[in-house]
Amino acid sequence: MSRSIGCVMLLVFSLIAVVPGVFAQADTAPQTIKGDLLSIQGDVYIIKDLSGRLVYLRVDKNTRRERLLLPGEQIEADVLPGVRVVALRPVK
């Protein structure tokens, strides 16, 4: 009986240690935002997404860009929610 309880406790503690890591990895997957680039104000790109909402993207020196983007272009942005813009590129 005590061996069964020990196994169950080991399983519970293992799940407690592993499950938060699994959810943390799911939150770090980049989200792709597509839309029209309305303007660039310093390090902030203002995009009107496909649903019509304005999205403000703050870029930094680590943001990958294929080339210089210009207002009026359709672009895609890979974003880590609440963290940073990973990449910007024109829609192909």
N, C-alpha and C positions, 0 to 999 in steps of 0.2 A: 504494500500500500504506500509506504513512504517513498519507494522508488518511483511510483506513478506520480506522486505529488512533486517530487524532484524534477521529473521530466516536464511536467506541466509548467512549473515555475521557470525552468530553463527556456521553454518555448515562449512564455510571456515576456521574459526579460529580453530575449532575442528580438521579438517583434517590437518592443519598446525602443530598442537601439536601432533597428533597421528602418522602420516605417517612416520616421521623420526625414531621413535621408532620401528616401524615394520621393516623397512629396517635394522636397527642396529641389531635387533635380528636375522635376516637372515644371517648377516655377521659373527655371532658368532657361527654358527653351525660348528662342527669339520668336517674336510675333512679327509678321510681315504686314506693313501698312502700305496701301496703294492709294494714290490720289494725284491731284494737280498741285504742283508747287506754285503757291501764290506769291511768296516773297522770301527773301533772305535778309534777316536783320542781325548782323554780326554772326554769332554762333547759333542762331535760332532759325530753323527752316519752318515756314508756315505752310501747311498742306491742307487742302480741302479733300477729305477722304471720299470714298465711293458713296457713303451714306449722306454726304453733305456737311459733316461736322468739320470744324477747324481743329487741326492737330498741330501742336507746337512741339517741334523736335529740337532738342539741344544737342549739338554735335561737339566733339572734342578732337584732340589730335589723334586719338586712337580710332576714330570712325573711318572705315574704309570707304573710299569713293573711287569709282571707275574713271570719272572725269569731272570737269566743272559742270555743275548743273545750273540751268537758267530758269527764272520764273516763266511759267507758262507750259513747262514740260510736265509730262506724266512721269512720276517716279515711284519707286518702291523703297521702303525703309525697313530694315531688320532691327527690331527694338527689343531690348530686355526690359519688360515692364517695370517702371519705377527706378530703373538703373541708368541705362544709356542707349544711344543709337549705335548699333554695331556696324551697319553698312548702309550706304545710299547708292542707288543706281537708277538710270533711266529705265522705263518700262520698254521692253522689246517687243 
